[in-house]
C-alpha cells in the first residue's frame, strides 16, 4: 500500500484523514499515523485508493512541470544556437579582417609574397595563418618546451620590437603577436586540475531502530503532553474569533500563521483537476450520479454557495476528487478536498495554517473508559465538520470549481463550513465540541462531561452503570447537540433497551460494528480480532517483519 509513497504523499493523505503531522516527521512515523487512523481501521480499501489517487495526482503535477521545463529548455537551446551562430559569424568576419591585415604584414616583412587579389589567395593566406602557424615562430620554434632564460629585454625596447599583426588561436586564450623576430606566443591554456575523489556511502539506521523499539514500548504509560506554543496561539485565536448565532450554530475562523496574500494563483490547477475528474466521471454513470448528488446536497444544505468570481481579491481554489468503491454496500463515494495543492507561489492553504493537533484524550484512554461501563453505547455526530460555519471573511480561501456537464460552463463555489482536508479542521471541530460542552454544562450536566472525555472526532463511546442513567444520558446528548444544530445517529448498545427508545433516530441493528476501528459485537459485548491465515513465505524481509509487528500493534 505504501510502496512508492513519498513523504509529501503520506503527509497529504494524513491531513485528508484528519490527522496532524509535525514538520520534521519521518516516512515511518507518517505511516504509523495513517495506520492508527480510524478510517484505516474501518475501511483500509478507502485509504489505499486515497493513497493511490494522491500518488497519481502528484505524478500528473510532476509531468506537467517536467513538460513545461522541457519546453523552456528547448527554447533556451534554440536561443543559445542562435547566439552561437551569430558568434561564429562574427569570428569568421574577424578572421577575414585579420587575414587581410596579415597579408599586408607578410608583404612588408617579405616573408610571403602572397597577395590578396583573389578569393583563392585570400583563403590560402588564412590557411597559412591558422594551420601553418609554427612556420612563422622564428623567434622560438620550441616555445612549448621550458628552457633557461637567455636574455631579458627592458620595457624601453618592448614597443620597438612590436609589428602590426595579431591573432588569437581558436578555442583557446593563446595569442600570436608579430615582432621583428617573427611571431611570438603568449597567453594561457587550460590545465587539468581535477583531483580524484573517493566517495563512500554510510547509512545510519537510527530511525529504523527507534521505530522498531516503539512497537515494544506500547504498554508504557504515556507522559502528559506538553502544551506547544502553536496550541497556545490556536487557543487564543479560537477564544477571540468564535461566535454563536441565534440558531446556536458555531462560527469559527481558521488560525493562519501567514497573511493569505502570500498565496499565488490556484484556479488553473483546480481547472485542470476538474477536467481530469470529469474524464473519470464520464466513464461511469453511477460514479457521476453519486458525485452530483453529493455536491447538490452540499449546496442544498447551505454548506456551499455559488459566487461570481471576478478575479479580484485574495482567494484559494481547492481541487477535489472522489474515492469511489463500487463493491461497498453503504458509503460508495468519499469526496476529498485537497487544501495542500500548491499555488503558483509554492504555498497552499494548509501551509499557511497552524497545525495545533487535537484537543482530546488518546484512543487508549477512551477505549479503557468505554469498557468499564456495564451498559455501553456508541453514536456518531452526523456531518460534524459541516455543522460548524467558517467566518465569512475566510470562505474565499475555500473555493472549488464544478460544472454540470463536460460541455457546460465552469461555476465557482465557496465552502461555508469547516472543510475536511484542511490542517486546522480537526482542531476547530474538537475545540467547538469542547466549547459546546462548556456553554451547555449547566443545562446538560450528564452530557457535558461525556463530550469532554468520551468523544474522539465524531465518535462518542460512553455508558453508565444503570439503564435509567444511560437513557437520560442519551436524551441529554441528543438535546445538547440539537442546540448547536448537530444530529446524532448510528446508535448502538450492548442491550436492546438502550436503543429501543431511539426509534426516530437511525440506529444500527447489525451484530457487529466498529468502535474506533476495532470490531465490537454489542450482543456479546466483546471486541473481535480477525486474523487471516497466510501461507508462510520461504524467506523473510525486514518489510515483512515490520508489517507483521504493525498488525499486532494495530489490529
matplotlib code that plots the C-alpha trace (Angstrom):
import matplotlib.pyplot as plt

x = [0.0, 2.7, 5.1, 6.4, 4.9, 6.9, 6.8, 4.6, 2.2, 1.8, 1.5, -1.3, -3.1, -2.7, -4.2, -7.1, -7.8, -8.0, -4.6, -1.8, 1.9, 4.9, 7.1, 10.1, 8.1, 9.6, 8.0, 7.9, 6.1, 3.6, 2.9, 2.1, -0.1, -2.2, -2.4, -3.7, -6.4, -9.9, -10.6, -7.7, -9.0, -12.6, -12.0, -8.5, -9.5, -10.6, -7.3, -5.5, -7.4, -6.8, -3.0, -3.1, -5.0, -2.6, 0.4, -1.3, -2.1, 1.5, 2.8, 0.5, 1.7, 5.3, 4.7, 3.2, 6.1, 8.5, 6.9, 7.0, 10.7, 11.4, 9.7, 11.7, 14.9, 14.2, 13.6, 16.9, 18.8, 17.3, 18.3, 21.8, 22.1, 21.2, 23.7, 26.3, 25.7, 25.9, 29.2, 30.6, 29.7, 31.4, 34.5, 34.7, 34.4, 37.3, 39.4, 38.9, 39.8, 43.0, 43.8, 43.7, 45.8, 48.4, 48.7, 49.8, 52.1, 53.7, 54.2, 56.0, 58.2, 58.9, 58.2, 55.4, 54.8, 51.2, 48.8, 45.1, 44.0, 41.6, 39.5, 41.8, 44.8, 42.8, 41.8, 45.4, 46.7, 44.1, 45.2, 48.9, 48.0, 45.7, 47.2, 50.9, 51.4, 54.5, 56.4, 56.2, 57.6, 61.1, 61.7, 61.5, 60.4, 60.3, 58.3, 56.3, 59.4, 60.6, 64.3, 66.6, 66.3, 68.9, 68.3, 66.0, 64.7, 63.6, 60.3, 62.0, 62.6, 59.4, 57.3, 60.2, 60.0, 56.3, 55.0, 51.4, 49.7, 48.0, 45.5, 44.1, 44.1, 40.5, 39.3, 42.0, 43.5, 46.8, 47.7, 50.2, 51.9, 54.1, 57.6, 60.9, 61.9, 58.8, 55.6, 55.8, 53.3, 51.8, 48.6, 47.2, 46.0, 43.7, 45.3, 43.8, 43.4, 40.9, 41.6, 40.5, 38.0, 36.9, 33.3, 31.6, 28.1, 27.2, 23.6, 22.6, 19.7, 18.8, 15.3, 14.7, 15.9, 13.8, 10.7, 11.0, 11.7, 8.4, 6.5, 7.8, 7.0, 3.3, 2.5, 4.3, 2.2, 2.4, 3.7, 1.5, 1.9, 3.5, 1.4, 3.1, 3.4, 1.3, -1.5, -1.5, -1.8, -4.7, -6.4, -6.2, -7.3, -10.4, -11.4, -11.2, -12.8, -15.5, -19.2, -22.7, -25.7, -29.4, -29.9, -27.0, -24.6, -21.0, -18.8, -15.0, -12.0, -9.0, -5.8, -3.4, 0.3, 0.8, -1.3, -3.4, -2.0, 1.1, -1.0, -0.5, -2.8, -4.5, -7.6, -5.7, -4.7, -8.3, -9.5, -7.0, -8.1, -11.7, -11.1, -9.3, -12.1, -14.7, -12.8, -13.2, -16.8, -17.8, -16.7, -19.0, -22.6, -23.1, -19.9, -21.1, -24.6, -23.2, -20.8, -23.5, -25.8, -23.1, -22.4, -26.1, -26.7, -23.7, -25.4, -28.9, -27.8, -26.1, -22.7, -21.5, -22.8, -22.3, -20.5, -19.4, -15.6, -14.3, -10.6, -10.1, -9.0, -7.3, -8.6, -7.6, -9.1, -9.1, -9.0, -11.4, -11.8, -13.7, -12.7, -15.3, -15.7, -18.5, -18.3, -19.3, -22.9, -23.1, -20.7, -19.6, -18.2, -16.0, -15.1, -11.8, -10.9, -7.2, -6.2, -2.5, -2.4, 0.3, -0.4, 1.9, 3.8, 4.5, 2.3, -1.1, -4.0, -2.7, 0.9, -0.2, -2.3, -1.3, -1.2, -2.3, -3.2, -6.2, -7.7, -8.9, -7.8, -5.9, -7.5, -6.3, -7.9, -11.2, -11.4, -10.5, -13.3, -15.7, -15.0, -15.5, -19.2, -21.7, -24.1, -22.3, -23.3, -21.8, -23.1, -21.8, -22.2, -23.6, -21.7, -19.9, -17.4, -20.1, -22.2, -19.7, -19.6, -16.4, -16.0, -17.4, -14.1, -12.3, -14.8, -12.8, -10.0, -12.3, -13.3, -14.0, -15.0, -17.8, -19.8, -23.0, -21.5, -18.4, -19.5, -21.1, -19.5, -17.4, -19.1, -17.3, -18.5, -17.3, -17.5, -19.0, -18.3, -15.2, -13.8, -12.4, -8.8, -7.7, -5.0, -7.0, -10.3, -9.7, -8.7, -11.6, -14.1, -12.9, -12.5, -16.0, -17.4, -15.4, -16.9, -20.4, -19.8, -18.7, -21.5, -24.2, -22.7, -25.4, -28.3, -27.0, -24.9, -24.6, -23.8, -21.2, -18.5, -19.1, -18.3, -15.2, -13.8, -15.5, -15.5, -12.9, -13.6, -17.2, -17.5, -18.9, -18.3, -19.8, -22.2, -23.2, -23.9, -27.7, -30.2, -32.0, -28.9, -27.9, -31.3, -31.1, -27.5, -28.7, -31.5, -29.2, -26.7, -29.3, -30.8, -27.4, -26.2, -29.5, -28.8, -25.7, -27.6, -26.0, -27.6, -26.6, -27.2, -25.9, -26.8, -25.6, -25.7, -25.0, -28.6, -31.8, -33.3, -30.5, -31.7, -35.4, -36.3, -34.5, -36.9, -36.9, -33.1, -31.1, -29.6, -27.6, -29.2, -26.1, -24.5, -21.1, -20.0, -16.8, -15.7, -12.8, -11.6, -12.0, -14.8, -17.3, -20.1, -22.7, -24.8, -21.8, -20.3, -16.8, -14.1, -13.3, -10.0, -9.9, -6.6, -6.1, -4.0, -1.5, 0.9, 4.2, 6.9, 10.1, 12.2, 11.6, 12.4, 12.6, 9.5, 7.5, 8.7, 7.7, 4.3, 3.6, 4.6, 2.4, -0.6, -0.1, 0.1, -2.8, -5.4]
y = [0.0, 2.4, 1.4, 4.3, 6.8, 9.9, 11.8, 14.6, 12.0, 10.5, 13.9, 14.9, 11.6, 12.1, 15.6, 14.4, 11.7, 14.4, 13.6, 16.1, 15.7, 17.7, 19.4, 17.0, 13.8, 10.8, 8.4, 5.6, 7.9, 9.1, 5.5, 4.8, 7.8, 6.7, 3.1, 4.4, 6.5, 5.2, 5.2, 2.9, 0.5, 0.7, 0.8, 0.1, 0.0, 3.6, 4.6, 2.5, 4.2, 7.6, 6.9, 5.7, 8.8, 11.1, 9.4, 9.8, 13.4, 14.1, 12.3, 14.4, 17.6, 16.5, 15.5, 18.9, 20.6, 18.4, 19.2, 22.9, 22.6, 20.7, 23.5, 26.1, 24.0, 23.7, 27.5, 28.1, 25.7, 27.3, 30.7, 29.5, 28.1, 31.4, 33.2, 30.6, 31.1, 34.8, 34.5, 32.1, 34.6, 37.3, 35.2, 34.5, 38.1, 38.9, 36.1, 37.6, 41.0, 39.6, 37.6, 40.7, 42.6, 39.7, 39.5, 43.1, 42.5, 39.5, 41.6, 44.2, 41.6, 39.9, 36.5, 35.6, 37.2, 36.2, 38.9, 39.3, 39.8, 36.8, 34.6, 31.7, 33.8, 35.1, 31.6, 30.4, 33.2, 32.3, 28.7, 29.8, 31.9, 29.3, 25.9, 26.6, 29.0, 27.2, 28.0, 31.7, 31.2, 32.1, 33.8, 30.4, 27.3, 25.3, 27.8, 25.0, 23.4, 25.1, 26.3, 28.7, 32.4, 33.6, 37.4, 39.9, 42.9, 46.0, 47.8, 50.6, 48.4, 46.4, 48.5, 48.9, 45.1, 45.0, 45.0, 45.1, 41.7, 39.8, 36.9, 34.5, 30.7, 29.5, 27.7, 28.9, 32.0, 31.8, 34.9, 35.2, 38.7, 39.7, 41.1, 41.9, 38.3, 36.7, 35.7, 35.2, 33.4, 34.4, 33.8, 30.9, 27.4, 25.2, 22.7, 19.6, 20.4, 17.7, 15.7, 12.2, 11.9, 8.7, 8.6, 6.2, 5.7, 5.2, 4.7, 5.1, 3.0, 5.1, 5.9, 2.2, 1.1, 3.8, 2.8, -0.9, 0.0, 1.9, -1.3, -2.9, 0.1, 0.4, -0.9, 2.1, 4.8, 7.9, 11.1, 14.2, 16.1, 19.5, 22.4, 23.8, 27.4, 26.7, 25.2, 28.3, 30.5, 28.5, 28.5, 32.3, 32.7, 30.4, 32.3, 35.7, 34.7, 32.0, 33.0, 31.5, 32.6, 32.7, 29.1, 28.0, 27.1, 28.0, 30.1, 29.7, 31.1, 29.2, 30.1, 31.5, 31.9, 33.9, 36.5, 34.9, 37.5, 35.2, 32.7, 32.7, 31.8, 28.4, 28.5, 27.0, 23.9, 23.5, 23.7, 21.0, 18.8, 19.3, 18.2, 15.1, 14.4, 14.6, 12.2, 9.6, 10.6, 10.3, 6.7, 5.6, 6.8, 5.6, 7.4, 10.6, 10.3, 9.9, 12.8, 15.1, 14.0, 14.8, 18.3, 19.0, 18.1, 20.2, 23.2, 22.4, 22.3, 25.7, 24.3, 25.8, 28.7, 29.8, 33.1, 35.3, 35.1, 38.4, 37.5, 40.4, 39.9, 37.0, 33.5, 29.9, 27.1, 23.6, 20.7, 17.9, 14.3, 11.2, 7.8, 5.5, 1.9, 0.1, -3.0, -1.1, -1.5, 1.7, 4.5, 4.0, 7.6, 9.7, 13.2, 14.7, 18.4, 19.0, 22.1, 21.1, 21.7, 24.4, 27.7, 29.5, 31.0, 27.5, 27.9, 26.3, 26.9, 24.2, 25.5, 28.9, 27.4, 26.5, 22.8, 22.6, 19.0, 17.6, 18.7, 15.3, 12.2, 9.5, 6.4, 4.1, 6.2, 6.4, 2.7, 1.8, 4.0, 2.6, -1.0, 0.0, 0.7, -2.0, -0.6, 0.9, 2.6, 4.3, 7.0, 9.3, 13.0, 13.3, 15.6, 17.1, 19.3, 20.7, 21.7, 24.4, 27.6, 29.3, 33.0, 34.8, 36.6, 33.3, 31.5, 32.9, 30.6, 27.6, 27.8, 24.9, 24.6, 22.4, 22.1, 20.2, 18.5, 18.2, 21.0, 23.1, 26.3, 26.1, 27.6, 28.8, 27.9, 28.8, 26.2, 27.9, 25.3, 23.6, 21.6, 18.1, 18.1, 21.4, 21.4, 23.2, 21.3, 18.6, 21.2, 23.5, 20.7, 19.2, 22.7, 23.6, 20.4, 21.4, 24.9, 23.4, 21.3, 24.3, 26.5, 23.9, 22.3, 23.8, 22.7, 19.2, 18.1, 14.4, 15.0, 17.8, 15.6, 12.8, 15.2, 16.4, 12.9, 10.2, 11.8, 11.1, 13.2, 12.4, 9.2, 9.1, 6.0, 6.1, 4.4, 4.1, 1.6, 1.7, 1.6, 4.6, 6.8, 5.6, 6.6, 10.0, 10.5, 9.7, 12.2, 14.9, 14.2, 14.5, 17.7, 19.3, 18.7, 20.0, 23.3, 23.6, 22.4, 18.9, 15.5, 12.1, 8.9, 5.3, 4.4, 1.0, -0.5, -3.7, -4.1, -3.7, -1.3, 1.2, 1.8, 0.9, 4.5, 5.9, 4.9, 8.3, 8.2, 6.0, 3.1, 0.0, -3.4, -5.3, -7.9, -6.2, -2.6, -0.6, 1.1, 3.4, 0.9, -2.2, -4.7, -4.7, -7.2, -5.4, -8.5, -10.4, -7.2, -8.1, -7.0, -9.2, -9.6, -11.4, -13.0, -14.0, -17.2, -16.7, -19.0, -18.9, -17.4, -19.2, -16.1, -13.1, -9.5, -6.5, -5.1, -8.3, -8.4, -4.8, -5.3, -8.3, -6.3, -3.4, -5.7, -6.9, -3.3, -2.1, -4.7]
z = [0.0, 1.0, -1.8, -4.0, -1.5, -0.8, 2.5, 1.0, -0.4, 3.1, 4.7, 2.3, 3.0, 6.8, 6.5, 4.4, 7.1, 9.7, 11.3, 12.1, 11.5, 12.6, 10.1, 10.7, 10.8, 9.1, 6.5, 9.1, 11.6, 8.9, 8.0, 11.7, 11.9, 8.9, 10.3, 13.6, 11.9, 12.4, 8.6, 8.1, 10.7, 9.4, 5.7, 4.6, 0.9, 1.1, 2.5, -0.2, -3.0, -1.4, -1.3, -4.9, -6.1, -4.2, -5.9, -9.3, -8.7, -7.7, -10.8, -13.0, -11.5, -11.9, -15.5, -16.2, -14.6, -16.5, -19.8, -19.0, -18.1, -21.3, -23.3, -21.5, -22.1, -25.8, -26.0, -24.2, -26.5, -29.6, -28.3, -27.5, -31.0, -32.5, -30.3, -31.2, -34.9, -34.5, -32.6, -35.3, -38.0, -36.1, -35.6, -39.3, -40.1, -37.6, -39.2, -42.6, -41.3, -39.7, -42.8, -44.9, -42.3, -42.0, -45.8, -45.8, -42.8, -44.6, -47.6, -45.5, -43.8, -47.2, -45.6, -48.0, -51.3, -51.5, -52.4, -51.8, -55.4, -55.5, -53.2, -53.6, -52.5, -49.5, -48.4, -48.9, -46.7, -44.0, -44.1, -43.7, -40.6, -38.9, -39.9, -40.5, -37.7, -36.3, -39.5, -38.5, -35.0, -35.9, -32.5, -30.7, -32.6, -29.4, -27.4, -25.8, -24.1, -20.9, -21.1, -19.2, -19.8, -22.2, -22.2, -20.6, -22.6, -20.8, -21.2, -23.1, -26.2, -25.9, -28.3, -30.7, -31.2, -32.0, -35.6, -36.8, -36.8, -34.0, -33.9, -31.3, -31.7, -32.0, -28.9, -26.6, -24.9, -26.8, -28.8, -31.6, -31.9, -34.8, -33.9, -35.6, -34.6, -36.0, -34.3, -30.5, -28.4, -25.1, -23.1, -21.1, -21.7, -19.7, -17.3, -15.9, -12.3, -11.5, -8.3, -7.9, -5.1, -3.4, -2.2, 0.1, 1.3, 5.0, 6.0, 9.7, 10.9, 14.0, 12.7, 11.9, 15.3, 17.0, 15.0, 15.9, 19.5, 19.7, 19.0, 22.2, 24.3, 23.7, 27.2, 28.8, 30.4, 28.3, 29.8, 29.8, 26.5, 26.8, 25.5, 22.5, 21.5, 18.5, 20.6, 22.8, 19.7, 18.4, 21.7, 22.0, 18.4, 18.9, 22.1, 20.3, 17.0, 17.6, 17.9, 18.1, 16.0, 17.0, 16.0, 18.2, 15.4, 15.9, 13.6, 13.7, 11.9, 10.6, 12.5, 9.9, 10.5, 7.3, 5.5, 2.7, 0.3, 0.1, -1.8, -5.6, -8.4, -7.9, -10.2, -13.2, -11.2, -10.0, -13.6, -14.7, -11.8, -12.7, -16.3, -15.1, -12.7, -15.5, -17.7, -14.9, -14.2, -17.8, -17.9, -15.1, -14.8, -11.2, -10.1, -11.8, -10.3, -6.8, -7.2, -8.5, -5.6, -3.1, -4.3, -4.8, -1.2, -0.2, -1.9, -0.7, 3.0, 2.6, 3.1, -0.2, -2.3, -5.9, -6.4, -9.3, -9.2, -10.7, -10.1, -7.6, -4.0, -2.3, -2.9, -3.0, -5.1, -3.8, -6.3, -5.3, -6.3, -5.2, -3.9, -5.5, -4.5, -6.4, -4.2, -1.0, 0.2, 2.2, 1.5, -2.1, -2.5, -0.4, -1.7, -0.7, -0.9, -1.4, 0.5, 0.2, -3.5, -4.0, -5.7, -8.1, -5.1, -3.9, -0.8, -0.2, 2.2, 4.5, 4.5, 6.0, 8.8, 12.3, 12.9, 16.6, 16.9, 18.7, 22.0, 23.1, 25.0, 23.3, 21.9, 24.6, 27.4, 25.6, 24.9, 28.5, 29.9, 27.4, 28.5, 32.2, 31.7, 32.5, 29.9, 26.9, 23.7, 20.7, 18.4, 15.7, 15.1, 11.6, 9.3, 12.3, 10.3, 8.1, 11.1, 12.0, 9.9, 8.8, 9.2, 6.1, 5.5, 5.1, 2.7, -0.2, 0.8, 0.4, -3.3, -5.6, -9.2, -10.6, -13.8, -14.7, -17.8, -19.9, -22.2, -19.5, -18.2, -15.0, -11.9, -8.8, -5.3, -1.8, 1.0, 4.0, 6.7, 8.2, 5.4, 5.9, 4.5, 5.9, 8.5, 11.2, 10.6, 13.3, 15.9, 15.1, 15.2, 18.5, 20.1, 19.1, 20.8, 23.9, 23.7, 23.4, 26.5, 28.5, 27.2, 28.0, 31.2, 33.4, 31.2, 30.5, 33.5, 32.3, 28.7, 29.0, 30.8, 28.2, 25.3, 27.1, 27.8, 25.7, 22.3, 19.6, 16.5, 15.5, 17.5, 21.0, 23.2, 26.6, 29.1, 32.7, 35.5, 35.2, 32.3, 33.6, 33.7, 30.2, 28.8, 30.5, 29.2, 25.6, 25.9, 27.2, 24.4, 21.7, 23.1, 23.7, 20.2, 18.9, 20.4, 18.1, 15.1, 15.2, 14.9, 16.5, 14.5, 14.2, 17.8, 19.1, 22.6, 24.4, 25.4, 23.3, 25.9, 25.1, 21.6, 21.9, 22.8, 19.8, 17.1, 15.5, 15.1, 12.9, 14.9, 13.9, 14.1, 13.0, 15.2, 14.7, 14.4, 14.7, 17.8, 16.9, 14.3, 16.5, 15.8, 18.6, 19.0, 21.2, 21.8, 23.2, 24.4, 23.3, 20.9, 17.9, 16.2, 12.9, 11.8, 8.2, 7.8, 5.1, 3.5, 5.3, 3.0, 2.3, 3.3, 5.4, 4.7, 7.1, 5.4, 6.1, 9.8, 10.4, 8.6, 10.9, 14.0, 12.9, 12.5, 16.1, 17.3, 15.1, 14.5]

ax = plt.figure().add_subplot(projection="3d")
ax.plot(x, y, z, "-o")
ax.set_aspect("equal")
plt.show()
